[in-house]
Amino acid sequence: MTLNRGITVLGTFATAAAVTAVAAAAPAQASADTFPSYTGQATANLNVRTTPDTSHAILGTLKKGETFEVIGAVEGGNWLKISYQNKEAYVDGDYVTKKGTATKATQAVEKVSAYPAVTTANLNVRFLPTSSGSVLATLKKGTQVTVTGKTADGWLQIRYKSGSAYVAGKYTSTVSAGSISKDITTSVTSTNYTGKTTANLNVRRGASTGYSIVTTLKKGTQLNVVAVSGSWLKVNQNGVSGWVSSKYVTKNSSSSTSSGSNSSATVQYTGKTTANLNVRSGASVSASILTTLKKDSSVSVTGSNGNWLQIEYKNGTAWVAKDYVSKSGTADSSQTATASKVLYQRVTTAKLNVRKSASISSSILTTLAKGTTVDVTGTRGNWLQIKYNGGTAYVSADFVAAPQSTEAQSSNSGSKAVQAVITTAVRFREGPSTSAKIYRTLSSGTLVEWLAETTDGWVKVSYGGKDGYVYGDYIEKQTASSISAENSASVKIPYSVSFASALAKEEKVSNASAAVIAEYMNPNNFAIGTSAYYQFLKLSTTVNVDAGTLNKLLAGRGTLDGQGQAFLDAAQYSKVNVFYLIAHAILETGSGRSDLAQGVAVGGTKVYNMFGISAFDGTAVVSASNYASEKGWTSPAAAIKGGAQWIASHYIYRSDYQQDTLYKMRWNPVALESGSAAHQYATDVAWAVKQTSMMNNLYSSVSGANLVFEVPQYTN
C-alpha cells in the first residue's frame, strides 16, 4: 500500500475503513438486441448469481481467466448480465475484463492548484483513474472534495485520507473556496507551541504526502507549530511555512500555548468515554498515543474525521475513537453513532440471541436463526454491534462467521472487503487484549481482511475463517488488491529546481558528458508505454504472483535459479516490489553468474551479495563481500532478503529522500532540489534504464497488475 509511503495516487491508505461499492457511472440496462455483447474474462474466481445481488443464490463459479458472453449491464451498479449454461445470470463487473482488449495507455495525471469541488451524485472513489479501478469508497451526493490533479479523459485526482485517489469529473461541480462547509474547515485547528524533529523530516505544501516538498529539516530541528490537521502539523521555520507529519515531532516540555489557541476549535459537545480509551496525536491507530483515558472520563469534542473525534487536550487538540464516546446525558449514544455505516457482514453459525447491550446479562431482544446475515456496525470486545430495527443491538462474535462469497461484497451495503497486510509478526487473538486467547502468530506479509478499528489500538481482522484481533501497529491496509484492465496511472511530481540546474549539479560528480547525462536524466526522453518508462514505477507497489511463476522466470540464471520463494519472502518482508528485486539482482549479478552471486570466501566462509551493496568502484568484490560477511549473508536466500531490507530502509522508505522509483534511486531529485547530487545508488548514468527491459518482461508474465508511476517534473 502505507503498501505505500510518500507521494502516491494511493496514499498511505494506510490508512481506511470498510467501504461501499456503488458504481459511479454504471451503464444503463440494455436489452439483448441493443447491448453490444462481447466476450468477457474473469480476472479472479467469480460467483455467478441468479440476480445482481450478493444476497441471492449462487449458480456456479467462473475460474480466473475463464471466458463467457456478456449480454447486458445493470443500471445502478457494476453488475453484468451474462449467458451462463444457456441461461441469463449475473456477475460483478469489477472482476471482468473484455477478452483481447489491450490495456489502455497509462493515464497521465496533470497536477493542478488545489481547489474545492462537490459531488453531484453518489460517487465512487477509485484506486486508479479508470472505471475498472478498485473502489476505495463511495462519496454521497453533496460531499466536498479537494481536487489536486486531472487526466485528459475526465478523471480528477482528489485528496483521500493521507494520500490521493480518483473520481469521475463529470459527477463533480466546482465550488467557491468561501462555500466550503464548516465540517471541512474545522478539521484544521489553530495552536501554538514549539517542537523538535525526531528524524530528518520533509516539510510539504499541504497536509498530505500528495503535496510537493518545500524543504527538509534535519533531526533535532526546533520548529514552531501553528496548526493541526489530523496527523499533520503546520509549522513556521525560518520564514518557511508548510506541513510535517506529527509522528516525527515531539512537543517541547517548556512550550506553552497562548490563551487564544483554541479559538477556532469550538467545543461541539461534551462526551463520556465508554471504555478505557487511547488519546492519539492523529485520527489513526498508527498515530502516537498521548495518554489513555479511564472509562467514564469526560471529553470536550471539537470536531470529527470519519470514525474519530477531535477533542480538547492539554491546551491543544487530539483524537479518540468515536465508537467509545457517548454524549453526556444520553444512553450511550455511541451505540447509534455509527449505526448507519455497515463495516462488514457476518452469518450466524447457530441460533443466536440479540441483546440490548454487549453483555450476557443484558435483555434479549430476539433470537436469530442459524444462517442469518447480520450487518456489523461496530465492536465491543468479543461482541458485535449490529443493525437492528432501525437502531443497533449486540450479538456474540463467537457464533458468527464470514459469508462464503468470492466477491467479498455485502448483500445490503455493497461494501467491498478491505485487504490488509501484516507488517511484523504478530499474535492473532480472540479478543482485543494481550491476555486474550492466541489463535496463532501471523507472519510478516500475511494477508488478512480488515474489519474495524477497535479500542486501545487494536484492529479486528478475519483470517482463516476466524475473526480476531491484532495490534494496529503491526498491520497496514492494502489498496492494490483487485486485478483489472486499464490498470495504470502516472503522476507528475513537481520539483523546485530547473533541469538545467540539476544537470549542472550532476556534471560535477559524473565522468560522463553533459549530453549523455541529459539523455538518461531528462524524464521527457522516456515515453509512456515503453519499457524504459518502468524506471518511474513506484517500487513500493505489489505484484500478485506466486513462487512457482517466479521460479520459471529465474530458470537458468545461475544461483538465482530456484530462488522464487526467497524473492517473494524478501518482497513481503521489506514491502518492496518483487519484480524490481529480481530485475535488480539479475543486472547486478550478471544473471546469477558473478563472483558475488556465486559466493566469495571471507574468513573461510562463503558469502553472497545479490544487489551489489557496498560494491564500490575499484574494490567492488572485496568491499561487497566484506559487507555481506558482516551481515551474515551466507546463502543466496539470506543475501536476497538482507539486501532487499537494506534497499527498503536506505532508499525506498527513507524519510528524507523517499527514493521509491529506479529514477529517484539513481538521480535523487530531492537532493538536487536541496542543492547537490547526493545519495544516489549507482554512478552508471544508464543504471535505472538498464533494469527496465527485464521489468517489462517480468510484468508481461502476469495479467492485470496495478501500475503506479511517478514522473519527476523539473521547472523550466
RABEL-V671369 format. One record per pair of residues at least 24 apart in sequence whose C-alpha atoms are under 7 Angstrom apart, sorted by the first residue. I is the first residue (numbers start at 1). J is the second residue. D is the distance in Angstrom with one decimal. If there is no record, write none. Layout:
BEGIN
((I;J;D) (I;J;D))
END
This chain:
BEGIN
((1;477;6.6) (1;478;4.8) (1;479;5.5) (1;480;6.8) (1;541;6.5) (2;476;6.2) (3;478;6.0) (3;540;6.1) (3;541;6.4) (3;575;6.6) (4;540;5.8) (5;653;6.8) (6;209;5.4) (6;658;6.5) (7;163;6.9) (7;209;4.8) (7;210;4.7) (8;163;6.4) (8;164;6.8) (8;210;6.5) (9;163;6.7) (9;164;5.0) (9;165;5.5) (10;127;6.2) (10;163;5.9) (10;164;5.4) (10;165;5.7) (11;162;5.6) (11;163;3.2) (11;164;5.3) (12;162;5.7) (12;163;5.8) (13;161;6.6) (13;162;6.6) (13;163;7.0) (13;477;6.1) (13;479;6.9) (14;476;5.7) (14;477;5.3) (15;161;6.9) (15;476;7.0) (15;477;6.1) (17;452;6.7) (18;343;5.1) (18;344;6.8) (18;415;6.6) (18;416;7.0) (18;417;6.7) (18;418;5.9) (18;451;6.7) (19;136;6.2) (19;137;4.7) (19;138;6.9) (19;415;5.1) (19;416;6.0) (20;137;5.5) (20;138;5.6) (20;413;6.5) (20;414;5.3) (20;415;3.7) (20;416;6.0) (21;124;6.9) (21;135;6.0) (21;137;6.7) (21;138;6.3) (21;414;5.5) (21;415;5.5) (21;416;6.2) (22;77;5.7) (22;124;6.6) (22;138;6.5) (22;414;6.7) (23;76;6.4) (23;77;4.8) (23;78;5.6) (23;124;6.1) (24;122;6.6) (24;123;4.6) (24;124;4.9) (26;75;6.0) (26;76;5.8) (26;77;5.5) (26;78;5.9) (27;73;6.1) (27;74;6.7) (27;75;5.9) (28;73;6.5) (28;74;6.1) (28;75;4.5) (29;72;6.7) (29;73;5.3) (29;74;4.7) (29;75;5.0) (30;72;5.5) (30;73;6.2) (31;72;6.6) (32;71;5.8) (32;72;6.4) (35;71;6.4) (35;72;5.8) (37;69;6.9) (37;70;5.4) (37;71;4.7) (37;72;7.0) (38;69;5.8) (38;70;5.4) (39;67;6.5) (39;68;5.6) (39;69;4.7) (39;70;6.0) (39;98;6.1) (39;99;5.8) (40;67;5.5) (40;68;5.4) (40;69;5.9) (40;70;6.0) (40;96;6.1) (40;97;5.7) (40;98;4.6) (40;99;5.4) (41;65;5.6) (41;66;5.6) (41;67;4.4) (41;68;6.5) (41;96;5.5) (41;97;5.3) (41;98;6.0) (41;99;5.5) (42;66;5.6) (42;67;6.6) (42;95;5.8) (42;96;4.8) (42;97;6.6) (43;95;5.2) (43;96;5.7) (43;97;6.8) (43;483;6.1) (43;484;6.5) (44;95;6.1) (45;406;6.6) (46;406;5.9) (46;407;6.6) (47;91;6.5) (47;406;6.2) (47;407;6.9) (48;89;6.5) (48;90;5.7) (48;91;5.2) (49;89;5.8) (49;90;5.2) (49;91;6.4) (50;89;5.2) (50;90;6.3) (51;89;6.6) (51;90;5.9) (52;79;5.9) (52;90;5.5) (52;91;7.0) (53;411;6.3) (54;409;6.8) (54;410;6.6) (54;411;4.8) (55;411;4.7) (94;132;6.1) (95;484;6.8) (97;484;6.5) (97;485;6.1) (103;485;5.5) (103;486;5.1) (104;486;5.0) (105;529;6.6) (106;488;5.1) (106;489;5.3) (106;490;6.4) (106;528;6.6) (107;151;6.5) (107;488;6.5) (107;489;4.9) (107;490;5.9) (108;151;5.9) (108;489;6.3) (108;490;4.8) (108;491;6.3) (109;149;6.1) (109;150;5.4) (109;151;4.9) (109;490;5.7) (109;491;4.9) (109;492;6.5) (110;149;5.3) (110;150;5.3) (110;151;6.2) (110;491;6.9) (110;492;6.3) (111;148;6.0) (111;149;4.2) (111;150;6.7) (111;492;6.6) (112;148;5.4) (112;149;4.9) (113;148;6.2) (114;146;6.3) (114;147;5.4) (114;148;4.7) (115;146;5.6) (115;147;5.4) (116;144;6.8) (116;145;5.8) (116;146;4.6) (116;147;6.1) (116;174;6.3) (116;175;5.8) (116;176;6.9) (116;177;6.4) (117;144;5.6) (117;145;5.4) (117;146;6.2) (117;147;6.8) (117;172;6.2) (117;173;5.4) (117;174;4.2) (117;175;5.1) (118;142;5.6) (118;143;5.4) (118;144;4.3) (118;145;6.0) (118;172;5.4) (118;173;5.3) (118;174;6.4) (118;175;6.7) (119;143;5.4) (119;144;6.5) (119;171;5.8) (119;172;4.3) (119;173;6.4) (120;171;5.2) (120;172;5.3) (120;173;6.6) (121;171;6.1) (124;167;6.3) (125;165;6.5) (125;166;5.6) (125;167;5.2) (126;165;5.9) (126;166;5.1) (126;167;6.3) (127;165;5.6) (127;166;6.5) (128;165;6.8) (128;166;6.2) (128;487;6.8) (128;488;6.8) (128;489;6.1) (129;155;5.8) (129;166;5.5) (129;489;6.7) (130;486;6.3) (132;484;6.2) (132;485;6.7) (132;486;6.8) (133;484;6.7) (133;487;6.7) (134;482;6.0) (162;208;5.4) (162;209;6.7) (163;208;5.9) (163;209;5.9) (163;210;5.5) (164;210;6.5) (186;265;6.9) (186;303;6.5) (187;229;5.8) (187;303;6.5) (188;227;6.6) (188;228;5.5) (188;229;4.5) (189;227;5.4) (189;228;5.3) (189;229;6.6) (189;264;5.9) (189;265;5.7) (190;226;5.9) (190;227;4.3) (190;228;6.5) (190;261;5.9) (190;262;6.1) (190;264;6.2) (191;225;6.9) (191;226;5.0) (191;227;5.1) (191;257;6.9) (191;261;4.8) (191;262;6.4) (191;316;6.1) (192;225;5.6) (192;226;4.8) (192;257;5.3) (192;258;6.5) (192;261;6.3) (193;224;6.0) (193;225;5.4) (193;255;5.4) (193;256;5.8) (193;257;5.7) (194;222;7.0) (194;223;5.6) (194;224;4.6) (194;225;5.8) (194;251;6.3) (194;252;5.9) (194;255;5.6) (195;222;5.8) (195;223;5.4) (195;224;6.4) (195;225;6.9) (195;249;6.1) (195;250;5.4) (195;251;4.3) (195;252;5.0) (196;220;5.5) (196;221;5.4) (196;222;4.6) (196;223;6.1) (196;249;5.4) (196;250;5.4) (196;251;6.6) (196;252;6.8) (197;221;5.4) (197;222;6.8) (197;248;5.6) (197;249;4.5) (197;250;6.5) (198;248;5.1) (198;249;5.7) (198;250;6.9) (199;248;6.1) (200;655;6.8) (200;656;5.6) (201;655;6.6) (201;656;5.8) (202;244;6.4) (202;656;6.1) (203;242;5.6) (203;243;5.3) (203;244;5.1) (204;242;5.3) (204;243;5.0) (204;244;6.4) (205;242;5.2) (205;243;6.2) (206;242;6.5) (206;243;5.6) (207;232;5.6) (207;243;5.5) (212;494;6.6) (216;656;6.7) (230;282;4.7) (230;283;5.4) (231;281;6.1) (231;282;3.9) (231;283;6.4) (231;287;6.8) (247;287;6.7) (247;288;6.7) (257;315;6.2) (262;316;6.6) (265;302;5.6) (266;302;5.5) (267;300;6.0) (267;301;5.6) (267;302;4.5) (268;301;5.7) (268;302;5.3) (269;300;6.1) (269;301;5.5) (270;298;6.8) (270;299;5.7) (270;300;4.6) (270;301;6.0) (270;327;6.1) (270;328;6.0) (271;298;5.7) (271;299;5.1) (271;300;6.3) (271;301;6.8) (271;325;5.9) (271;326;5.3) (271;327;4.2) (271;328;4.9) (272;296;5.3) (272;297;5.4) (272;298;4.5) (272;299;6.0) (272;325;5.4) (272;326;5.3) (272;327;6.2) (272;328;5.8) (273;297;5.3) (273;298;6.6) (273;324;5.6) (273;325;4.5) (273;326;6.4) (274;324;5.1) (274;325;5.7) (274;326;6.8) (275;324;6.2) (277;455;6.3) (277;456;5.8) (278;320;6.4) (278;456;5.3) (279;318;6.5) (279;319;5.6) (279;320;5.2) (280;318;5.8) (280;319;5.1) (280;320;6.3) (281;318;5.3) (281;319;6.2) (282;318;6.5) (282;319;5.8) (283;308;5.8) (283;319;5.7) (285;457;5.4) (285;472;5.9) (286;472;6.6) (286;473;5.8) (335;392;6.5) (336;391;6.3) (336;392;6.2) (338;377;6.2) (339;377;5.7) (339;387;6.4) (339;391;6.4) (339;392;6.2) (341;377;6.0) (342;375;5.9) (342;376;5.7) (342;377;4.8) (342;413;6.5) (343;376;5.7) (343;377;5.3) (343;451;6.6) (343;452;6.8) (344;375;6.3) (344;376;5.5) (344;410;6.8) (344;415;7.0) (344;451;6.5) (345;373;6.8) (345;374;5.7) (345;375;4.8) (345;376;5.6) (345;402;7.0) (345;410;6.0) (346;373;5.8) (346;374;5.5) (346;375;6.8) (346;400;5.9) (346;401;5.4) (346;402;4.9) (346;403;5.9) (347;371;5.5) (347;372;5.4) (347;373;4.4) (347;374;6.2) (347;400;5.2) (347;401;5.3) (347;402;6.2) (347;403;5.8) (348;372;5.4) (348;373;6.6) (348;399;5.8) (348;400;4.2) (348;401;6.4) (349;399;5.3) (349;400;5.2) (349;401;6.6) (350;399;6.2) (353;395;6.4) (354;393;6.5) (354;394;5.6) (354;395;5.2) (355;393;5.8) (355;394;5.1) (355;395;6.3) (356;393;5.2) (356;394;6.2) (357;393;6.3) (357;394;5.7) (358;383;5.9) (358;394;5.6) (379;454;6.6) (381;431;6.0) (381;432;6.2) (382;431;5.9) (401;465;6.9) (401;466;6.9) (402;465;6.7) (417;449;6.5) (418;449;5.7) (418;450;5.3) (419;447;6.8) (419;448;5.9) (419;449;4.7) (419;450;5.7) (419;477;6.0) (419;478;5.4) (419;481;6.9) (420;447;5.7) (420;448;5.3) (420;449;5.9) (420;450;5.8) (420;475;6.7) (420;476;5.4) (420;477;4.0) (420;478;4.7) (421;445;5.6) (421;446;5.6) (421;447;4.6) (421;448;6.2) (421;475;5.7) (421;476;5.4) (421;477;6.2) (421;478;6.4) (422;446;5.2) (422;447;6.5) (422;474;5.9) (422;475;4.5) (422;476;6.5) (423;474;5.2) (423;475;5.4) (423;476;6.8) (424;474;5.4) (426;470;6.7) (426;474;6.7) (427;470;6.4) (428;468;6.3) (428;469;5.7) (428;470;5.3) (429;468;5.4) (429;469;5.1) (429;470;6.4) (430;468;4.9) (430;469;6.3) (431;468;6.2) (431;469;5.8) (432;458;5.8) (432;469;5.6) (444;573;5.9) (445;572;4.8) (445;573;6.0) (480;706;6.5) (483;704;5.0) (483;705;6.0) (483;706;6.9) (484;704;5.0) (485;704;5.6) (487;704;6.5) (487;705;6.8) (487;706;5.1) (487;707;6.2) (488;706;5.8) (488;707;4.5) (488;708;5.7) (489;707;6.4) (489;708;5.1) (489;709;6.2) (490;708;6.0) (490;709;4.5) (490;710;5.8) (491;709;6.1) (491;710;4.9) (491;711;6.1) (492;710;5.9) (492;711;4.8) (492;712;5.8) (492;713;6.1) (493;710;6.5) (493;711;5.9) (493;712;4.8) (493;713;5.6) (494;712;6.0) (494;713;4.5) (494;714;6.1) (495;673;6.6) (495;712;7.0) (495;713;6.0) (495;714;5.3) (495;715;6.8) (496;673;6.0) (496;714;6.7) (496;715;6.3) (497;673;5.2) (497;714;5.8) (497;715;5.7) (498;714;5.2) (498;715;4.3) (498;716;5.5) (499;714;5.4) (499;715;6.5) (499;716;6.7) (502;672;5.7) (505;676;6.0) (505;677;5.9) (506;677;5.8) (517;685;6.2) (520;685;6.4) (520;686;6.2) (523;711;6.8) (523;712;6.7) (531;692;5.6) (531;693;5.4) (531;696;5.5) (532;689;5.6) (532;692;5.2) (532;693;6.7) (534;692;5.3) (534;695;7.0) (535;661;6.2) (535;662;4.8) (535;663;5.3) (535;688;5.8) (535;689;6.2) (535;692;6.1) (536;661;5.4) (536;662;6.4) (536;663;5.9) (536;709;5.1) (536;710;5.3) (536;711;5.8) (537;661;5.6) (537;707;6.9) (537;708;5.8) (537;709;4.3) (537;710;6.4) (538;660;5.6) (538;661;5.0) (538;708;5.9) (538;709;5.7) (538;710;6.6) (539;576;5.8) (539;577;5.1) (539;580;6.9) (539;660;5.3) (539;661;5.5) (540;575;6.2) (540;576;4.9) (540;577;5.7) (540;660;6.5) (541;576;6.9) (541;577;5.6) (542;577;5.3) (543;577;6.7) (543;578;6.9) (543;705;6.3) (557;591;4.9) (557;592;5.2) (558;591;6.3) (558;592;4.3) (558;593;5.2) (559;592;5.0) (559;593;6.9) (559;597;6.3) (559;598;6.3) (559;636;6.9) (560;592;5.2) (563;637;6.8) (566;637;5.3) (566;640;6.8) (566;641;6.9) (567;640;6.5) (570;640;6.6) (570;641;4.4) (570;644;6.1) (574;644;6.3) (574;645;5.1) (574;648;6.1) (576;648;6.7) (579;695;6.1) (579;698;6.4) (580;695;6.5) (583;691;5.7) (583;694;5.7) (583;695;5.9) (584;611;6.6) (584;691;6.3) (585;610;5.4) (585;611;5.3) (587;691;6.6) (588;612;6.0) (596;621;6.6) (596;625;6.8) (600;625;6.4) (602;626;6.9) (602;629;6.7) (606;634;6.0) (607;633;5.5) (607;634;4.4) (607;635;6.5) (608;633;5.8) (608;634;6.1) (608;635;6.2) (608;636;5.9) (608;639;5.7) (609;639;5.4) (610;639;6.0) (610;640;6.1) (611;643;6.3) (662;688;5.2) (663;688;5.8))
END
